[in-house]
Every structure is written in C-alpha cells, then in structure tokens.
Amino acid sequence: MTARALKVPGIAYGGDYNPEQWPEEVWAEDMRLMAEAGVTMVSVNIFSWALLEPSEGAYDFSRLDRILDMLHAHGIAADLATPTAAPPAWFFVEHPDALPVDKDGRRLSYGSRQTFCPSSPAYREAALRMVGELAGRYADHPAVVMWHVHNEYGCHNAECYCDVSAEAFRAWLQDRYASLDALNHAWGTTFWSQWYYDWDQILPPRATGAVPNPTHQLDWRRFSSDALLSLYEAERDVLREAAPATPATTNFMVMYNFDALDYWRWAPQLDIVSNDHYLQSADPESQIDIALSGDLVRSLAGGPWLLMEHSTGAVNWQPVNRAKTAGELRRNALGHVARGADGIAYFQWRAAKAGAEQWHSAMLPHAGTDSQIWRDVVQLGADLRALDEVRGSVGAAEVAIVWDWNARWAVELPSQPSGELHFQDLVRAWYEPLWRAGVAVDFVRPDADLSSYRLVLAPSLYLVDDEGAANLTAFAERGGTLAVGFHSGMVDANCHVRLGGYPGAFREALGVRTDELFPLLPGESVGLTGGGTGVLWSERVRLAGAEAVASYTDGPLSGVPAVTRNSHGSGSSWYLATQPDPATLAGLLDLIRRDAGVEPVRKAPEGVEVALRRGAEADYLFLINHTGRDAEVAVAPGAVELLTGKPAAGSVTVAAGEAAVVREPRRD
Ligand code: GLA
C-alpha cells in the first residue's frame, strides 16, 4: 500500500451512483437520503462515456461538473471512474475493428458494454484521450478522493481472438521466449507436427478440430491477463501524472467462475485493492464464499481493502435471483469487514427503472424508503459508523493456503486425467472446515515468504514452477507443516510433466511415489480406513519414507495408502491422494492443524463465524451468527461490543442471525 491513502474517515460507505440515469430533480432527494443512510463515498461516471463525448473529440462535462459539485456540497466523497468500460456507439461505427472476436471467429456487436478488443490501438487511444480530459479537469476537484479505473476488467471481454490480438500475442511471446526455438521447446511443438518456423504462423488458440497445445493455451491466458493489465497501467499513469496524491483502484472480481486475471500480477499495480462480490443463489452457505473471497482479497492487498460492489438483495444475472433473508444484508457486509474491508459499497445507489439491470436490487429499491432494504441500509450505515476505529486493522493468520492462477488455468485445461477438477471447488473444500473451526487463513503465492506461517496448505497445485516448489519444500524442511492435495506438483511452468513418478515436484518432501493415477467417475467413491470415503481421485501411492494415515478399503487400490504423513527436515508434510468426504476432510485438517500447533481464533458454537482484525491498540473480534439459535462466546476481560457500545463482561451473546464486533485489549 502506498502513501496514496483514501481520504474518507472510518469505514467508507456507499455504492455506484448513476445520477445521469435520472432527471436532476431526483438528485436532491438522493443527497437527502444519502445523508440519512450515512453514505460517505460513491462511485460515479462508470458508464458515462457516451454522454461526456457525444462525438469524437467533442466533450461535454457540464453534467459531471454539477454532480461532483453537488456531492462535495453535501460532504460526500467521489470515487471518480474513468468511463472506459463502455465506449459509445460512434466509436465502434468509426472503428469496427475494435470490436472483439470470439474463439469461433464471430465478431461481436456493440449495444451492451465492454465490447472492445483489449489489444485494439484505436480503443487504447480513445480511452487514454478520454482519461486525459477527465484527469486534467478533475485532478484538483475537492470531491474526488480516488480514481476508479475502468470497471471489472475482463468481465465480458477477457479474451479477443482477432488478428490484432494475434499480433499482440506474438509480441508478448517474443518478449517471453526471445527465440522461436525456445518457444517450440517450451510448447513441446514436436507433438502433432506443431513446430513453428515463423512468428507469423502463431495464432490465438482459436476453435480447431482437436485439442490445442496446452502450453499454447496457458500462454494465451497469461497474455490475455497482461493485455488488460497494460490498459489499466496506461490509464493509471495518465491519472497519476495529473493527480500524484490521489489513489487509483480498479474493482477485482475474486469470485466464483471468474478466473481471467492473474490478480497476483495486478494487485501491486493498484494503490488500493478493491473487490466486487455477489452471492450465488445456488450456494446454501454463501457466507463461506464471502469469507474466502475476503481472505483472498486481503492477501492480495497485503492489508485492508475496499468492497466496491455487492448487492442489497437479488441480482439479475443468475437463472433465478434470490432475495436476501432477514438480517443477511448486515451479516454479509460485516462478513466483508471481518476479512479486512475498510469500505462497504453496493451496486447501486438507486434501483434502475430502465436498462439491462432494471431488475437488480439497490440501496434505494423501486419500492422507495418504506421497504426492508432501505431500513437495513440505514441500519448498516449506523453499524459502520460504530466501527470507525476498526479501519486499518489487519488479519493475523498462521495458516496459508496456496492460490495460483497459473495452476488454476492449467488444471482446468482439456485432456486432463479428470475433467472433474475445479480449482476453486478444491480450494473451498479445504477452506470450509477451517472456516467452521474459526481458524484464520491467508492466501499466498507459491513463492511467497512463508516465514510467518506454521501451516501451509496446497489443496490444488497441479502446475508449480521450480521456485515455488523449492519454496514450499524448504518451508517443511525448516520446521513448517505442509499439506498437499492430489494432482499437485505434476507439471512445471511450461506445463511439462515432471518425470519419475507423481506427485512430481513434491515427491521427495511428501515421501511418496505414485506410478499410476486412478481418477474416479462422477458419483463413484472409494472407502477409506477409519470409515470415511473419497471422491474424485485415487492413485497408486507407494510409501518412500512417509507413513500411511489412511488407506483405500475397496476398489482396485484396496490397501494402498490414501493419506500419508512424512517427517521432512524438521517439519512434516501430508499428502491427500483423494478428496475425502467433508467430515473426514474436516477431521484430517483438524489433525494437521494440531500437528502444526495452530489454534482457532476463538471457540464458538457451530455456525458462528469468527474472525479477528488486529489494530495498533486493540484486537477486534467479529462474531457472525449464521444460525437460528442465540450463541454465547467468551471474550477477554475489559472487552466492549462496538455495535451496541456496551461493555461485555466475560462473554457476549450473539442473537440468532445477528453479529457482534468486540474490541478486546491487544494480546501479543
Ligand atoms: C458488476 C458490474 C456492475 C453491475 C453489477 C450487477 O459487478 O460492475 O456494473 O453490472 O455487476 O451485479
């Protein structure tokens, strides 16, 4: 985090504000209601390009002037967006080549948003011109506290397969490999007669008859993430030049199903990391998804971050869009704060009457202020004010989970031993029992500094480069506890199989050697000693120093070790060669955690989420009761519950569906 800090007091509160969609008479009511709700910051101008630049080079900033002046007059800070996520129709009429092309060669049309090719020079030029105008005009505007660069990079145009993108891909490859020879070896192009003799022969991995080359596909994902990152950096540089002290952010989407960007590469380029999070209607325990994404974003940020968007109720883009249940809005928002959010914002302030998102919830719903959502929004504003002092406090985890986008992309490539392995599901399966036990978790890259952790988990690390593998192995050698999930360590950074037996890079650290994989069919399971079962995976593990903790009890591998523990250096390393059923996995992770000497943040009844933020002067214990029963949790002497302001004598009672935030004296 840089000195470009957010100049908004306490926990910032607000949402996307799109006043241009409403007659100006409505704005006065917006200001009155924002004050009532305690809104302190709104994101403006996200989709205003067509209004700001009616034709190329002709600008009209008068409406935005009035919006920013009005916000300032009412003491509301502006997170001013560059409107580059939605170029106007005239731009595409003049530059049809800037429209993106999909894998099948179809050129998309304009008429929605983010329909541009990330490598288009015309788009880059038009976007940077607009950003330059905006930066020059508003760099010193007193309402502007942050730049909101673009919106959700890659949400709709993560990959473009056009000829211009092909050229940019080749330039990226030349930079990475320097010579065609190096590329051919890295991609293994002797296979299927794919050897390239000229850079111009290389294309994006467009639709083709059989399976494309895996390294080609992996480099394409890397390139596509970098192409968007370079657009972000270009905009940020223009903004930074005009307003060196104003922080820049762009809203990440660290959530289910979005995997286009390698956010480890992105995060260091942001002054403040922000994230959008939406519940999946089909997930019965979305509080765990909130916690996981919050822990991941905090880890990316290396400290506090901002929740830039979530919803007060239903969204409009799932097959069926579920409203939130009583108390869920508050539990969700506090769940993000518990994981390090120093700002809570929604999409959006006022529910739209028209347009593609007219059925999306907002802070001010269609029903107006006589509504449950509005009452909850006002209550949340008061809650966040009561948590002012929590701002800036950080997490304190002794457990790290390895998360790597390269490993994610690679394990989900076609033609794997099993097409049933989904990176985020695999990670969540291991995260869940830790969440239930109240164990604090950070996420790390494979090559991160691990010296502050006792336990490192790698639930799914199919691809690991040499540096990452050495780092994780050294962690166990030096006394740490390492646990690795099946199908990890299998390939190197170029997606080449690590020979000599599985799990390749971790064979020695884990003290096992597998000669053949036996993935399980959907619905199939295998028995485990101790009474549990395993799904998804089995393999013929042979012990090479490790001891068996559990073995398969049926199927072709009956009697073969399925879970192992090895003493490696002065530490220990565990291998899970199947996906145990949830209860068995919870039991194993409990054992592994104890082996590592890791304690939960606090003991709490089942279903009560526990998280801790540590401040300079005090600790903040978050207790969120996701059950229908009141729960009692022990707290330190001298504690105060901040949402009610009441002293807590020895324990707090968290009512069913409610939350408590307890300030405790800092324990070191
Ligand atoms: C995304 C976008 C918003 C809006 C919401 C709706 O997060 O950034 O503009 O479309 O989705 O959920």
Boltz pocket constraint, residues with backbone or C-beta under 6 A from the ligand:
constraints:
  - pocket:
      binder: B
      contacts: [[A, 151], [A, 152], [A, 276], [A, 278], [A, 309], [A, 315], [A, 316], [A, 347], [A, 357], [A, 360]]
      max_distance: 6.0
